[in-house]
Amino acid sequence: MIADVLIVGAGIIGAACADALAGRGLRVHVVDARLAAATHAGMGHLLILDDNPAELALSSRSMQLWRRWQPELDDACAWTSCGTIWIAANDAEAALARHKQATLAAAGIASEWLDAPTLARAEPALRTGLAGGLHVPSDAAVYAPRVASWLLARHPGRITFTPARVTHLNDDASVQSSAGCLQAGQVLLAAGLGSAALCPELPIFAKKGHLVITDRYPRQVRHQLVELGYMASAHQAEGDSVAVNIQPRPTGQLLIGSTRQFGREDTEVDPPLVSRLLRAAMQTLPGLAGARAIRTWAGLRPATNDGLPLIGRHPGRGRLWIAAGHEGHGVTTAPATAELIAALMTGGAPALDATPYRPQRLLSRP
Ligand SMILES: Cc1cc2nc3c(=O)[nH]c(=O)nc-3n(C[C@H](O)[C@H](O)[C@H](O)COP(=O)(O)OP(=O)(O)OC[C@H]3O[C@@H](n4cnc5c(N)ncnc54)[C@H](O)[C@@H]3O)c2cc1C
């Protein structure tokens, strides 16, 4: 019996879509080449971003859905209710934080401005002289590869899996793969950066990022600490950039990010850029100077030109659907992406307006 939907890609997006579709009673077949892709390389920070209304809508809906998953996640998913503190280094950044607070409040998301003494009490390891911080308590962190496996196992019998590399998407909802031809009622392309190789009109490109993890130490950081300059770096359109983002892991390790590089599709570690990242992190958290880094790696974020993912039906290929291009925010936004895909594919009422994410807005050859 052929599946209702064949999903290409079992990263966090493909896995979340498989779970949502199977949850609506569909038979889902997932095919994945088991490449160590973005989901395995990322930070797993679940955070609300508010640079534009579509990003805010997708991330805030996702956080609601993450809260539904949370009680069922197993320990290996490493859910941590760490919240985020957006660090304001000076008065200009404090003004940005206030603006962010107002935007979040308008969307019903609670946050709290911490003045300099309150910030120092909340996170004594931070450097002195900061203007303050915006605390968003609902943000969290997970170990995303484990969440992807957990999602794929939630509907036994309704989700099946083939480890294989897809080499071609046919127009009849079948694909050519290293395991032969696979057929379904519809195909959902959720192969992250690999989506562009299979569907060249998709404008998805790589933004390379490095992360460093320290050895285990007695806990000195309690929240995910993010520079307010982080989003400027995230949306920078060219050149190499660094913005500090420090995550306390349940193990006592600190995960330190991150960098952004354009035009690089390799995952080689770039030592000068990592040194730049670590210098910046040590300025923010001086105690890091005595910590030992035990691993450094790089991954590729699947990015689009307007910073929003492609979610919806391919406008020129009726039985092909797309869920890809989530850049540095795909772990956070996987649940609402999956909910949207499941609603659109099954004719249900989407919880969000799907228009801002429609693939046709960016397709070079619809
Ligand atoms: C350094 C870094 C830090 C990040 N930090 C965060 C963070 O803190 N919070 C957050 O929300 N997001 C973060 N991200 C972004 C997040 O990791 C990605 O947006 C997300 O993982 C994308 O998921 P995906 O399933 O679309 O793609 P991927 O995880 O890349 O998965 C794609 C899957 O498709 C498969 N595939 C590809 N081509 C083929 C093919 N031809 N045939 C079969 N299978 C194929 C691959 O094997 C892979 O399993 C970070 C990313 C990086 C690189």
The ligand as a MOL file (V3000), in Angstrom:
LIG
                    3D

  0  0  0     0  0            999 V3000
M  V30 BEGIN CTAB
M  V30 COUNTS 53 58 0 0 0
M  V30 BEGIN ATOM
M  V30 1 C 25.2800 26.5480 13.9310 0
M  V30 2 C 23.7770 26.4810 13.9160 0
M  V30 3 C 23.0650 26.8930 15.0330 0
M  V30 4 C 21.6710 26.8270 15.0410 0
M  V30 5 N 20.9950 27.1510 16.1830 0
M  V30 6 C 19.6540 27.0880 16.2000 0
M  V30 7 C 18.9320 27.4000 17.3810 0
M  V30 8 O 19.5180 27.6660 18.4250 0
M  V30 9 N 17.5640 27.3840 17.3360 0
M  V30 10 C 16.8860 27.0630 16.2020 0
M  V30 11 O 15.6570 27.1040 16.2180 0
M  V30 12 N 17.5440 26.7200 15.0610 0
M  V30 13 C 18.9010 26.7250 15.0410 0
M  V30 14 N 19.5840 26.4200 13.9100 0
M  V30 15 C 18.8160 26.1750 12.6790 0
M  V30 16 C 18.2350 24.7880 12.6220 0
M  V30 17 O 19.2130 23.8410 12.9870 0
M  V30 18 C 17.7180 24.5530 11.1980 0
M  V30 19 O 16.8680 25.5970 10.7960 0
M  V30 20 C 16.9260 23.2600 11.1560 0
M  V30 21 O 17.6710 22.1950 11.7250 0
M  V30 22 C 16.5440 22.9130 9.7280 0
M  V30 23 O 15.9280 21.6620 9.7610 0
M  V30 24 P 15.5870 20.8920 8.4120 0
M  V30 25 O 14.9040 19.6390 8.8300 0
M  V30 26 O 14.9220 21.8160 7.4560 0
M  V30 27 O 16.9970 20.5910 7.7380 0
M  V30 28 P 18.1310 19.5680 8.1290 0
M  V30 29 O 18.2940 19.4210 9.5760 0
M  V30 30 O 19.3170 19.9890 7.3400 0
M  V30 31 O 17.5840 18.1720 7.6180 0
M  V30 32 C 17.4780 17.8690 6.2480 0
M  V30 33 C 17.4480 16.3600 6.1320 0
M  V30 34 O 17.2830 16.0570 4.7600 0
M  V30 35 C 18.1190 14.9910 4.4290 0
M  V30 36 N 18.4370 15.1080 3.0090 0
M  V30 37 C 19.0210 16.1360 2.3700 0
M  V30 38 N 19.1370 15.8580 1.0550 0
M  V30 39 C 18.5790 14.6380 0.8800 0
M  V30 40 C 18.3840 13.8020 -0.2590 0
M  V30 41 N 18.7640 14.1730 -1.4820 0
M  V30 42 N 17.8050 12.5890 -0.0970 0
M  V30 43 C 17.3920 12.1860 1.1430 0
M  V30 44 N 17.5610 12.9390 2.2570 0
M  V30 45 C 18.1350 14.1480 2.1170 0
M  V30 46 C 19.3350 15.1200 5.3340 0
M  V30 47 O 19.9620 13.8360 5.5350 0
M  V30 48 C 18.7330 15.6950 6.5970 0
M  V30 49 O 18.4280 14.6830 7.5430 0
M  V30 50 C 20.9830 26.3950 13.8840 0
M  V30 51 C 21.7020 25.9590 12.7730 0
M  V30 52 C 23.0900 25.9780 12.7890 0
M  V30 53 C 23.8310 25.4710 11.5940 0
M  V30 END ATOM
M  V30 BEGIN BOND
M  V30 1 1 1 2
M  V30 2 1 2 3
M  V30 3 2 2 52
M  V30 4 2 3 4
M  V30 5 1 4 5
M  V30 6 1 4 50
M  V30 7 2 5 6
M  V30 8 1 6 7
M  V30 9 1 6 13
M  V30 10 2 7 8
M  V30 11 1 7 9
M  V30 12 1 9 10
M  V30 13 2 10 11
M  V30 14 1 10 12
M  V30 15 2 12 13
M  V30 16 1 13 14
M  V30 17 1 14 15
M  V30 18 1 14 50
M  V30 19 1 15 16
M  V30 20 1 16 17
M  V30 21 1 16 18
M  V30 22 1 18 19
M  V30 23 1 18 20
M  V30 24 1 20 21
M  V30 25 1 20 22
M  V30 26 1 22 23
M  V30 27 1 23 24
M  V30 28 2 24 25
M  V30 29 1 24 26
M  V30 30 1 24 27
M  V30 31 1 27 28
M  V30 32 2 28 29
M  V30 33 1 28 30
M  V30 34 1 28 31
M  V30 35 1 31 32
M  V30 36 1 32 33
M  V30 37 1 33 34
M  V30 38 1 33 48
M  V30 39 1 34 35
M  V30 40 1 35 36
M  V30 41 1 35 46
M  V30 42 1 36 37
M  V30 43 1 36 45
M  V30 44 2 37 38
M  V30 45 1 38 39
M  V30 46 1 39 40
M  V30 47 2 39 45
M  V30 48 1 40 41
M  V30 49 2 40 42
M  V30 50 1 42 43
M  V30 51 2 43 44
M  V30 52 1 44 45
M  V30 53 1 46 47
M  V30 54 1 46 48
M  V30 55 1 48 49
M  V30 56 2 50 51
M  V30 57 1 51 52
M  V30 58 1 52 53
M  V30 END BOND
M  V30 END CTAB
M  END
